[in-house]
Amino acid sequence: MSKVLRITLKKSMIGRPEKHRRVIQSLGLRRLNKTVVVQDTPTVRGMIRKVSHMLAVEEKADETQ
């Protein structure tokens, strides 16, 4: 069973470095308090680790079943 992650942007991107902005946008987050559901992969985990101070992350079992 694969896992999914619910990622919520909790802090603003204003004043953040361009690298952080790109990571947040590539996760699919566009505005404050926006939540996205993504598959739990090493690539996504690395992106989360890069900007973890701005996010809230919840692990869940796969919601497609």
PDB file of N, H, CA, C and O in Angstrom:
ATOM      1  N   MET A   1       0.842  -1.175   0.000  1.00  0.00           N
ATOM      2  CA  MET A   1       0.000   0.000   0.000  1.00  0.00           C
ATOM      3  C   MET A   1       0.891   1.243   0.000  1.00  0.00           C
ATOM      4  O   MET A   1       1.758   1.391   0.861  1.00  0.00           O
ATOM      5  N   SER A   2       0.677   2.112  -0.944  1.00  0.00           N
ATOM      6  H   SER A   2      -0.028   1.992  -1.644  1.00  0.00           H
ATOM      7  CA  SER A   2       1.484   3.325  -1.016  1.00  0.00           C
ATOM      8  C   SER A   2       0.900   4.394  -0.100  1.00  0.00           C
ATOM      9  O   SER A   2      -0.288   4.380   0.220  1.00  0.00           O
ATOM     10  N   LYS A   3       1.740   5.295   0.304  1.00  0.00           N
ATOM     11  H   LYS A   3       2.705   5.306   0.044  1.00  0.00           H
ATOM     12  CA  LYS A   3       1.308   6.371   1.190  1.00  0.00           C
ATOM     13  C   LYS A   3       1.195   7.664   0.406  1.00  0.00           C
ATOM     14  O   LYS A   3       1.841   7.847  -0.626  1.00  0.00           O
ATOM     15  N   VAL A   4       0.374   8.539   0.908  1.00  0.00           N
ATOM     16  H   VAL A   4      -0.151   8.390   1.745  1.00  0.00           H
ATOM     17  CA  VAL A   4       0.265   9.883   0.346  1.00  0.00           C
ATOM     18  C   VAL A   4       0.544  10.882   1.460  1.00  0.00           C
ATOM     19  O   VAL A   4       0.404  10.574   2.643  1.00  0.00           O
ATOM     20  N   LEU A   5       0.938  12.071   1.061  1.00  0.00           N
ATOM     21  H   LEU A   5       1.053  12.321   0.099  1.00  0.00           H
ATOM     22  CA  LEU A   5       1.234  13.138   1.999  1.00  0.00           C
ATOM     23  C   LEU A   5       0.303  14.314   1.731  1.00  0.00           C
ATOM     24  O   LEU A   5       0.119  14.711   0.580  1.00  0.00           O
ATOM     25  N   ARG A   6      -0.277  14.868   2.777  1.00  0.00           N
ATOM     26  H   ARG A   6      -0.127  14.545   3.711  1.00  0.00           H
ATOM     27  CA  ARG A   6      -1.059  16.098   2.675  1.00  0.00           C
ATOM     28  C   ARG A   6      -0.144  17.218   3.123  1.00  0.00           C
ATOM     29  O   ARG A   6       0.283  17.253   4.277  1.00  0.00           O
ATOM     30  N   ILE A   7       0.162  18.141   2.210  1.00  0.00           N
ATOM     31  H   ILE A   7      -0.185  18.113   1.273  1.00  0.00           H
ATOM     32  CA  ILE A   7       1.103  19.218   2.482  1.00  0.00           C
ATOM     33  C   ILE A   7       0.342  20.537   2.452  1.00  0.00           C
ATOM     34  O   ILE A   7      -0.389  20.820   1.503  1.00  0.00           O
ATOM     35  N   THR A   8       0.520  21.345   3.500  1.00  0.00           N
ATOM     36  H   THR A   8       1.113  21.116   4.271  1.00  0.00           H
ATOM     37  CA  THR A   8      -0.141  22.640   3.600  1.00  0.00           C
ATOM     38  C   THR A   8       0.908  23.721   3.768  1.00  0.00           C
ATOM     39  O   THR A   8       1.816  23.589   4.588  1.00  0.00           O
ATOM     40  N   LEU A   9       0.786  24.799   2.987  1.00  0.00           N
ATOM     41  H   LEU A   9       0.049  24.905   2.321  1.00  0.00           H
ATOM     42  CA  LEU A   9       1.687  25.948   3.106  1.00  0.00           C
ATOM     43  C   LEU A   9       1.219  26.802   4.271  1.00  0.00           C
ATOM     44  O   LEU A   9       0.106  27.327   4.247  1.00  0.00           O
ATOM     45  N   LYS A  10       2.059  26.948   5.292  1.00  0.00           N
ATOM     46  H   LYS A  10       2.963  26.521   5.311  1.00  0.00           H
ATOM     47  CA  LYS A  10       1.686  27.675   6.501  1.00  0.00           C
ATOM     48  C   LYS A  10       2.356  29.036   6.641  1.00  0.00           C
ATOM     49  O   LYS A  10       1.886  29.868   7.417  1.00  0.00           O
ATOM     50  N   LYS A  11       3.426  29.280   5.921  1.00  0.00           N
ATOM     51  H   LYS A  11       3.808  28.604   5.291  1.00  0.00           H
ATOM     52  CA  LYS A  11       4.097  30.571   6.004  1.00  0.00           C
ATOM     53  C   LYS A  11       4.255  31.163   4.613  1.00  0.00           C
ATOM     54  O   LYS A  11       4.387  30.432   3.631  1.00  0.00           O
ATOM     55  N   SER A  12       4.243  32.460   4.535  1.00  0.00           N
ATOM     56  H   SER A  12       4.136  33.053   5.333  1.00  0.00           H
ATOM     57  CA  SER A  12       4.300  33.180   3.270  1.00  0.00           C
ATOM     58  C   SER A  12       5.650  33.011   2.574  1.00  0.00           C
ATOM     59  O   SER A  12       6.676  32.790   3.218  1.00  0.00           O
ATOM     60  N   MET A  13       5.623  33.120   1.249  1.00  0.00           N
ATOM     61  H   MET A  13       4.790  33.300   0.727  1.00  0.00           H
ATOM     62  CA  MET A  13       6.844  33.044   0.454  1.00  0.00           C
ATOM     63  C   MET A  13       7.513  34.402   0.318  1.00  0.00           C
ATOM     64  O   MET A  13       8.594  34.496  -0.262  1.00  0.00           O
ATOM     65  N   ILE A  14       6.895  35.455   0.838  1.00  0.00           N
ATOM     66  H   ILE A  14       6.017  35.378   1.310  1.00  0.00           H
ATOM     67  CA  ILE A  14       7.448  36.801   0.732  1.00  0.00           C
ATOM     68  C   ILE A  14       8.793  36.856   1.458  1.00  0.00           C
ATOM     69  O   ILE A  14       8.899  36.455   2.617  1.00  0.00           O
ATOM     70  N   GLY A  15       9.802  37.352   0.774  1.00  0.00           N
ATOM     71  H   GLY A  15       9.715  37.678  -0.167  1.00  0.00           H
ATOM     72  CA  GLY A  15      11.121  37.508   1.365  1.00  0.00           C
ATOM     73  C   GLY A  15      11.950  36.240   1.408  1.00  0.00           C
ATOM     74  O   GLY A  15      13.052  36.245   1.958  1.00  0.00           O
ATOM     75  N   ARG A  16      11.448  35.154   0.843  1.00  0.00           N
ATOM     76  H   ARG A  16      10.554  35.149   0.396  1.00  0.00           H
ATOM     77  CA  ARG A  16      12.181  33.889   0.837  1.00  0.00           C
ATOM     78  C   ARG A  16      13.092  33.830  -0.393  1.00  0.00           C
ATOM     79  O   ARG A  16      12.831  34.498  -1.393  1.00  0.00           O
ATOM     80  N   PRO A  17      14.159  33.032  -0.317  1.00  0.00           N
ATOM     81  CA  PRO A  17      15.038  32.882  -1.477  1.00  0.00           C
ATOM     82  C   PRO A  17      14.303  32.255  -2.669  1.00  0.00           C
ATOM     83  O   PRO A  17      13.321  31.533  -2.497  1.00  0.00           O
ATOM     84  N   GLU A  18      14.784  32.537  -3.846  1.00  0.00           N
ATOM     85  H   GLU A  18      15.582  33.124  -3.985  1.00  0.00           H
ATOM     86  CA  GLU A  18      14.172  32.035  -5.080  1.00  0.00           C
ATOM     87  C   GLU A  18      14.126  30.508  -5.109  1.00  0.00           C
ATOM     88  O   GLU A  18      13.160  29.939  -5.617  1.00  0.00           O
ATOM     89  N   LYS A  19      15.137  29.838  -4.580  1.00  0.00           N
ATOM     90  H   LYS A  19      15.922  30.301  -4.167  1.00  0.00           H
ATOM     91  CA  LYS A  19      15.144  28.372  -4.540  1.00  0.00           C
ATOM     92  C   LYS A  19      13.962  27.843  -3.734  1.00  0.00           C
ATOM     93  O   LYS A  19      13.323  26.869  -4.129  1.00  0.00           O
ATOM     94  N   HIS A  20      13.676  28.483  -2.611  1.00  0.00           N
ATOM     95  H   HIS A  20      14.196  29.275  -2.290  1.00  0.00           H
ATOM     96  CA  HIS A  20      12.539  28.053  -1.795  1.00  0.00           C
ATOM     97  C   HIS A  20      11.228  28.263  -2.539  1.00  0.00           C
ATOM     98  O   HIS A  20      10.343  27.409  -2.490  1.00  0.00           O
ATOM     99  N   ARG A  21      11.096  29.387  -3.225  1.00  0.00           N
ATOM    100  H   ARG A  21      11.815  30.081  -3.265  1.00  0.00           H
ATOM    101  CA  ARG A  21       9.878  29.664  -3.993  1.00  0.00           C
ATOM    102  C   ARG A  21       9.650  28.613  -5.077  1.00  0.00           C
ATOM    103  O   ARG A  21       8.525  28.159  -5.286  1.00  0.00           O
ATOM    104  N   ARG A  22      10.721  28.235  -5.760  1.00  0.00           N
ATOM    105  H   ARG A  22      11.635  28.604  -5.590  1.00  0.00           H
ATOM    106  CA  ARG A  22      10.600  27.220  -6.817  1.00  0.00           C
ATOM    107  C   ARG A  22      10.185  25.867  -6.256  1.00  0.00           C
ATOM    108  O   ARG A  22       9.368  25.169  -6.856  1.00  0.00           O
ATOM    109  N   VAL A  23      10.740  25.494  -5.114  1.00  0.00           N
ATOM    110  H   VAL A  23      11.405  26.061  -4.627  1.00  0.00           H
ATOM    111  CA  VAL A  23      10.393  24.214  -4.499  1.00  0.00           C
ATOM    112  C   VAL A  23       8.922  24.203  -4.114  1.00  0.00           C
ATOM    113  O   VAL A  23       8.220  23.227  -4.379  1.00  0.00           O
ATOM    114  N   ILE A  24       8.451  25.269  -3.498  1.00  0.00           N
ATOM    115  H   ILE A  24       9.021  26.062  -3.284  1.00  0.00           H
ATOM    116  CA  ILE A  24       7.051  25.345  -3.077  1.00  0.00           C
ATOM    117  C   ILE A  24       6.124  25.298  -4.286  1.00  0.00           C
ATOM    118  O   ILE A  24       5.100  24.617  -4.252  1.00  0.00           O
ATOM    119  N   GLN A  25       6.468  26.007  -5.343  1.00  0.00           N
ATOM    120  H   GLN A  25       7.300  26.560  -5.371  1.00  0.00           H
ATOM    121  CA  GLN A  25       5.632  25.990  -6.551  1.00  0.00           C
ATOM    122  C   GLN A  25       5.649  24.624  -7.208  1.00  0.00           C
ATOM    123  O   GLN A  25       4.628  24.198  -7.748  1.00  0.00           O
ATOM    124  N   SER A  26       6.775  23.922  -7.183  1.00  0.00           N
ATOM    125  H   SER A  26       7.605  24.268  -6.745  1.00  0.00           H
ATOM    126  CA  SER A  26       6.834  22.597  -7.802  1.00  0.00           C
ATOM    127  C   SER A  26       6.033  21.568  -7.003  1.00  0.00           C
ATOM    128  O   SER A  26       5.615  20.549  -7.553  1.00  0.00           O
ATOM    129  N   LEU A  27       5.818  21.825  -5.726  1.00  0.00           N
ATOM    130  H   LEU A  27       6.157  22.653  -5.280  1.00  0.00           H
ATOM    131  CA  LEU A  27       4.950  20.962  -4.921  1.00  0.00           C
ATOM    132  C   LEU A  27       3.470  21.224  -5.224  1.00  0.00           C
ATOM    133  O   LEU A  27       2.606  20.457  -4.800  1.00  0.00           O
ATOM    134  N   GLY A  28       3.180  22.293  -5.948  1.00  0.00           N
ATOM    135  H   GLY A  28       3.882  22.916  -6.293  1.00  0.00           H
ATOM    136  CA  GLY A  28       1.801  22.605  -6.302  1.00  0.00           C
ATOM    137  C   GLY A  28       1.138  23.589  -5.367  1.00  0.00           C
ATOM    138  O   GLY A  28      -0.077  23.776  -5.420  1.00  0.00           O
ATOM    139  N   LEU A  29       1.922  24.222  -4.509  1.00  0.00           N
ATOM    140  H   LEU A  29       2.910  24.070  -4.466  1.00  0.00           H
ATOM    141  CA  LEU A  29       1.370  25.186  -3.558  1.00  0.00           C
ATOM    142  C   LEU A  29       1.467  26.588  -4.142  1.00  0.00           C
ATOM    143  O   LEU A  29       2.547  27.029  -4.536  1.00  0.00           O
ATOM    144  N   ARG A  30       0.353  27.277  -4.196  1.00  0.00           N
ATOM    145  H   ARG A  30      -0.524  26.919  -3.876  1.00  0.00           H
ATOM    146  CA  ARG A  30       0.319  28.605  -4.789  1.00  0.00           C
ATOM    147  C   ARG A  30      -0.019  29.710  -3.794  1.00  0.00           C
ATOM    148  O   ARG A  30       0.462  30.833  -3.940  1.00  0.00           O
ATOM    149  N   ARG A  31      -0.844  29.411  -2.779  1.00  0.00           N
ATOM    150  H   ARG A  31      -1.236  28.498  -2.660  1.00  0.00           H
ATOM    151  CA  ARG A  31      -1.244  30.425  -1.808  1.00  0.00           C
ATOM    152  C   ARG A  31      -1.128  29.872  -0.383  1.00  0.00           C
ATOM    153  O   ARG A  31      -0.984  28.669  -0.165  1.00  0.00           O
ATOM    154  N   LEU A  32      -1.194  30.776   0.548  1.00  0.00           N
ATOM    155  H   LEU A  32      -1.311  31.753   0.371  1.00  0.00           H
ATOM    156  CA  LEU A  32      -1.142  30.439   1.955  1.00  0.00           C
ATOM    157  C   LEU A  32      -2.331  29.572   2.342  1.00  0.00           C
ATOM    158  O   LEU A  32      -3.448  29.820   1.886  1.00  0.00           O
ATOM    159  N   ASN A  33      -2.112  28.570   3.165  1.00  0.00           N
ATOM    160  H   ASN A  33      -1.205  28.369   3.535  1.00  0.00           H
ATOM    161  CA  ASN A  33      -3.114  27.606   3.639  1.00  0.00           C
ATOM    162  C   ASN A  33      -3.674  26.708   2.550  1.00  0.00           C
ATOM    163  O   ASN A  33      -4.698  26.058   2.763  1.00  0.00           O
ATOM    164  N   LYS A  34      -3.037  26.653   1.399  1.00  0.00           N
ATOM    165  H   LYS A  34      -2.206  27.181   1.226  1.00  0.00           H
ATOM    166  CA  LYS A  34      -3.423  25.733   0.329  1.00  0.00           C
ATOM    167  C   LYS A  34      -2.874  24.353   0.681  1.00  0.00           C
ATOM    168  O   LYS A  34      -1.740  24.224   1.144  1.00  0.00           O
ATOM    169  N   THR A  35      -3.696  23.318   0.455  1.00  0.00           N
ATOM    170  H   THR A  35      -4.617  23.423   0.079  1.00  0.00           H
ATOM    171  CA  THR A  35      -3.290  21.940   0.742  1.00  0.00           C
ATOM    172  C   THR A  35      -3.281  21.132  -0.540  1.00  0.00           C
ATOM    173  O   THR A  35      -4.199  21.230  -1.354  1.00  0.00           O
ATOM    174  N   VAL A  36      -2.229  20.324  -0.718  1.00  0.00           N
ATOM    175  H   VAL A  36      -1.483  20.245  -0.056  1.00  0.00           H
ATOM    176  CA  VAL A  36      -2.137  19.417  -1.857  1.00  0.00           C
ATOM    177  C   VAL A  36      -1.882  18.006  -1.334  1.00  0.00           C
ATOM    178  O   VAL A  36      -1.336  17.824  -0.246  1.00  0.00           O
ATOM    179  N   VAL A  37      -2.283  17.018  -2.119  1.00  0.00           N
ATOM    180  H   VAL A  37      -2.727  17.166  -3.003  1.00  0.00           H
ATOM    181  CA  VAL A  37      -2.051  15.616  -1.793  1.00  0.00           C
ATOM    182  C   VAL A  37      -1.103  15.055  -2.842  1.00  0.00           C
ATOM    183  O   VAL A  37      -1.406  15.083  -4.035  1.00  0.00           O
ATOM    184  N   VAL A  38       0.048  14.545  -2.399  1.00  0.00           N
ATOM    185  H   VAL A  38       0.294  14.523  -1.430  1.00  0.00           H
ATOM    186  CA  VAL A  38       1.060  14.016  -3.319  1.00  0.00           C
ATOM    187  C   VAL A  38       1.503  12.640  -2.845  1.00  0.00           C
ATOM    188  O   VAL A  38       1.356  12.303  -1.670  1.00  0.00           O
ATOM    189  N   GLN A  39       2.044  11.849  -3.761  1.00  0.00           N
ATOM    190  H   GLN A  39       2.163  12.123  -4.715  1.00  0.00           H
ATOM    191  CA  GLN A  39       2.580  10.531  -3.425  1.00  0.00           C
ATOM    192  C   GLN A  39       3.854  10.702  -2.602  1.00  0.00           C
ATOM    193  O   GLN A  39       4.612  11.652  -2.799  1.00  0.00           O
ATOM    194  N   ASP A  40       4.076   9.781  -1.690  1.00  0.00           N
ATOM    195  H   ASP A  40       3.461   9.009  -1.529  1.00  0.00           H
ATOM    196  CA  ASP A  40       5.258   9.795  -0.834  1.00  0.00           C
ATOM    197  C   ASP A  40       6.422   9.157  -1.585  1.00  0.00           C
ATOM    198  O   ASP A  40       6.527   7.933  -1.658  1.00  0.00           O
ATOM    199  N   THR A  41       7.297   9.995  -2.144  1.00  0.00           N
ATOM    200  H   THR A  41       7.212  10.990  -2.085  1.00  0.00           H
ATOM    201  CA  THR A  41       8.478   9.530  -2.863  1.00  0.00           C
ATOM    202  C   THR A  41       9.720  10.208  -2.283  1.00  0.00           C
ATOM    203  O   THR A  41       9.603  11.235  -1.615  1.00  0.00           O
ATOM    204  N   PRO A  42      10.896   9.654  -2.526  1.00  0.00           N
ATOM    205  CA  PRO A  42      12.117  10.297  -2.036  1.00  0.00           C
ATOM    206  C   PRO A  42      12.303  11.713  -2.585  1.00  0.00           C
ATOM    207  O   PRO A  42      12.835  12.575  -1.884  1.00  0.00           O
ATOM    208  N   THR A  43      11.882  11.964  -3.805  1.00  0.00           N
ATOM    209  H   THR A  43      11.450  11.264  -4.374  1.00  0.00           H
ATOM    210  CA  THR A  43      12.006  13.293  -4.390  1.00  0.00           C
ATOM    211  C   THR A  43      11.150  14.299  -3.632  1.00  0.00           C
ATOM    212  O   THR A  43      11.610  15.391  -3.295  1.00  0.00           O
ATOM    213  N   VAL A  44       9.916  13.927  -3.368  1.00  0.00           N
ATOM    214  H   VAL A  44       9.542  13.041  -3.642  1.00  0.00           H
ATOM    215  CA  VAL A  44       9.014  14.816  -2.635  1.00  0.00           C
ATOM    216  C   VAL A  44       9.514  15.023  -1.215  1.00  0.00           C
ATOM    217  O   VAL A  44       9.439  16.135  -0.693  1.00  0.00           O
ATOM    218  N   ARG A  45      10.024  13.968  -0.578  1.00  0.00           N
ATOM    219  H   ARG A  45      10.085  13.065  -1.002  1.00  0.00           H
ATOM    220  CA  ARG A  45      10.574  14.097   0.774  1.00  0.00           C
ATOM    221  C   ARG A  45      11.739  15.085   0.810  1.00  0.00           C
ATOM    222  O   ARG A  45      11.878  15.850   1.765  1.00  0.00           O
ATOM    223  N   GLY A  46      12.571  15.070  -0.225  1.00  0.00           N
ATOM    224  H   GLY A  46      12.459  14.449  -1.001  1.00  0.00           H
ATOM    225  CA  GLY A  46      13.685  16.010  -0.301  1.00  0.00           C
ATOM    226  C   GLY A  46      13.212  17.440  -0.436  1.00  0.00           C
ATOM    227  O   GLY A  46      13.778  18.346   0.177  1.00  0.00           O
ATOM    228  N   MET A  47      12.171  17.652  -1.240  1.00  0.00           N
ATOM    229  H   MET A  47      11.712  16.917  -1.738  1.00  0.00           H
ATOM    230  CA  MET A  47      11.621  18.999  -1.398  1.00  0.00           C
ATOM    231  C   MET A  47      11.015  19.481  -0.083  1.00  0.00           C
ATOM    232  O   MET A  47      11.171  20.645   0.287  1.00  0.00           O
ATOM    233  N   ILE A  48      10.327  18.590   0.618  1.00  0.00           N
ATOM    234  H   ILE A  48      10.200  17.644   0.318  1.00  0.00           H
ATOM    235  CA  ILE A  48       9.733  18.954   1.903  1.00  0.00           C
ATOM    236  C   ILE A  48      10.814  19.322   2.905  1.00  0.00           C
ATOM    237  O   ILE A  48      10.669  20.287   3.656  1.00  0.00           O
ATOM    238  N   ARG A  49      11.892  18.561   2.918  1.00  0.00           N
ATOM    239  H   ARG A  49      12.010  17.777   2.308  1.00  0.00           H
ATOM    240  CA  ARG A  49      12.993  18.828   3.842  1.00  0.00           C
ATOM    241  C   ARG A  49      13.605  20.202   3.591  1.00  0.00           C
ATOM    242  O   ARG A  49      14.032  20.872   4.532  1.00  0.00           O
ATOM    243  N   LYS A  50      13.650  20.624   2.332  1.00  0.00           N
ATOM    244  H   LYS A  50      13.303  20.080   1.568  1.00  0.00           H
ATOM    245  CA  LYS A  50      14.247  21.904   1.974  1.00  0.00           C
ATOM    246  C   LYS A  50      13.475  23.092   2.554  1.00  0.00           C
ATOM    247  O   LYS A  50      14.076  24.093   2.943  1.00  0.00           O
ATOM    248  N   VAL A  51      12.146  22.983   2.613  1.00  0.00           N
ATOM    249  H   VAL A  51      11.657  22.169   2.297  1.00  0.00           H
ATOM    250  CA  VAL A  51      11.314  24.098   3.080  1.00  0.00           C
ATOM    251  C   VAL A  51      10.397  23.667   4.231  1.00  0.00           C
ATOM    252  O   VAL A  51       9.280  24.171   4.352  1.00  0.00           O
ATOM    253  N   SER A  52      10.856  22.748   5.067  1.00  0.00           N
ATOM    254  H   SER A  52      11.763  22.338   4.968  1.00  0.00           H
ATOM    255  CA  SER A  52      10.021  22.192   6.131  1.00  0.00           C
ATOM    256  C   SER A  52       9.547  23.243   7.128  1.00  0.00           C
ATOM    257  O   SER A  52       8.504  23.066   7.757  1.00  0.00           O
ATOM    258  N   HIS A  53      10.295  24.332   7.281  1.00  0.00           N
ATOM    259  H   HIS A  53      11.142  24.476   6.770  1.00  0.00           H
ATOM    260  CA  HIS A  53       9.913  25.380   8.219  1.00  0.00           C
ATOM    261  C   HIS A  53       8.680  26.159   7.762  1.00  0.00           C
ATOM    262  O   HIS A  53       8.116  26.933   8.535  1.00  0.00           O
ATOM    263  N   MET A  54       8.259  25.960   6.512  1.00  0.00           N
ATOM    264  H   MET A  54       8.718  25.331   5.884  1.00  0.00           H
ATOM    265  CA  MET A  54       7.109  26.684   5.966  1.00  0.00           C
ATOM    266  C   MET A  54       5.889  25.794   5.765  1.00  0.00           C
ATOM    267  O   MET A  54       4.830  26.284   5.375  1.00  0.00           O
ATOM    268  N   LEU A  55       6.019  24.496   6.026  1.00  0.00           N
ATOM    269  H   LEU A  55       6.880  24.098   6.343  1.00  0.00           H
ATOM    270  CA  LEU A  55       4.969  23.542   5.690  1.00  0.00           C
ATOM    271  C   LEU A  55       4.439  22.798   6.905  1.00  0.00           C
ATOM    272  O   LEU A  55       5.091  22.708   7.945  1.00  0.00           O
ATOM    273  N   ALA A  56       3.220  22.264   6.736  1.00  0.00           N
ATOM    274  H   ALA A  56       2.690  22.337   5.891  1.00  0.00           H
ATOM    275  CA  ALA A  56       2.660  21.287   7.665  1.00  0.00           C
ATOM    276  C   ALA A  56       2.405  20.031   6.840  1.00  0.00           C
ATOM    277  O   ALA A  56       1.759  20.101   5.794  1.00  0.00           O
ATOM    278  N   VAL A  57       2.908  18.879   7.298  1.00  0.00           N
ATOM    279  H   VAL A  57       3.433  18.822   8.147  1.00  0.00           H
ATOM    280  CA  VAL A  57       2.828  17.637   6.522  1.00  0.00           C
ATOM    281  C   VAL A  57       2.128  16.565   7.342  1.00  0.00           C
ATOM    282  O   VAL A  57       2.432  16.374   8.519  1.00  0.00           O
ATOM    283  N   GLU A  58       1.185  15.866   6.710  1.00  0.00           N
ATOM    284  H   GLU A  58       0.938  16.022   5.753  1.00  0.00           H
ATOM    285  CA  GLU A  58       0.494  14.741   7.335  1.00  0.00           C
ATOM    286  C   GLU A  58       0.657  13.512   6.450  1.00  0.00           C
ATOM    287  O   GLU A  58       0.503  13.599   5.232  1.00  0.00           O
ATOM    288  N   GLU A  59       0.966  12.377   7.050  1.00  0.00           N
ATOM    289  H   GLU A  59       1.091  12.306   8.039  1.00  0.00           H
ATOM    290  CA  GLU A  59       1.054  11.113   6.306  1.00  0.00           C
ATOM    291  C   GLU A  59      -0.278  10.399   6.381  1.00  0.00           C
ATOM    292  O   GLU A  59      -0.917  10.363   7.433  1.00  0.00           O
ATOM    293  N   LYS A  60      -0.694   9.833   5.267  1.00  0.00           N
ATOM    294  H   LYS A  60      -0.175   9.862   4.413  1.00  0.00           H
ATOM    295  CA  LYS A  60      -1.940   9.075   5.226  1.00  0.00           C
ATOM    296  C   LYS A  60      -1.746   7.857   4.349  1.00  0.00           C
ATOM    297  O   LYS A  60      -0.834   7.819   3.523  1.00  0.00           O
ATOM    298  N   ALA A  61      -2.605   6.856   4.526  1.00  0.00           N
ATOM    299  H   ALA A  61      -3.346   6.888   5.198  1.00  0.00           H
ATOM    300  CA  ALA A  61      -2.627   5.719   3.617  1.00  0.00           C
ATOM    301  C   ALA A  61      -3.213   6.195   2.289  1.00  0.00           C
ATOM    302  O   ALA A  61      -3.865   7.239   2.242  1.00  0.00           O
ATOM    303  N   ASP A  62      -2.993   5.455   1.231  1.00  0.00           N
ATOM    304  H   ASP A  62      -2.464   4.607   1.270  1.00  0.00           H
ATOM    305  CA  ASP A  62      -3.468   5.830  -0.099  1.00  0.00           C
ATOM    306  C   ASP A  62      -4.986   6.050  -0.076  1.00  0.00           C
ATOM    307  O   ASP A  62      -5.732   5.174   0.363  1.00  0.00           O
ATOM    308  N   GLU A  63      -5.445   7.221  -0.549  1.00  0.00           N
ATOM    309  H   GLU A  63      -4.839   7.933  -0.905  1.00  0.00           H
ATOM    310  CA  GLU A  63      -6.861   7.586  -0.493  1.00  0.00           C
ATOM    311  C   GLU A  63      -7.643   7.178  -1.729  1.00  0.00           C
ATOM    312  O   GLU A  63      -8.845   7.436  -1.808  1.00  0.00           O
ATOM    313  N   THR A  64      -6.989   6.546  -2.694  1.00  0.00           N
ATOM    314  H   THR A  64      -6.013   6.337  -2.630  1.00  0.00           H
ATOM    315  CA  THR A  64      -7.690   6.192  -3.939  1.00  0.00           C
ATOM    316  C   THR A  64      -8.518   4.920  -3.804  1.00  0.00           C
ATOM    317  O   THR A  64      -9.353   4.643  -4.665  1.00  0.00           O
ATOM    318  N   GLN A  65      -8.311   4.148  -2.758  1.00  0.00           N
ATOM    319  H   GLN A  65      -7.633   4.373  -2.058  1.00  0.00           H
ATOM    320  CA  GLN A  65      -9.037   2.890  -2.611  1.00  0.00           C
ATOM    321  C   GLN A  65     -10.217   3.035  -1.698  1.00  0.00           C
ATOM    322  O   GLN A  65     -10.939   2.066  -1.464  1.00  0.00           O
TER     323      GLN A  65
END
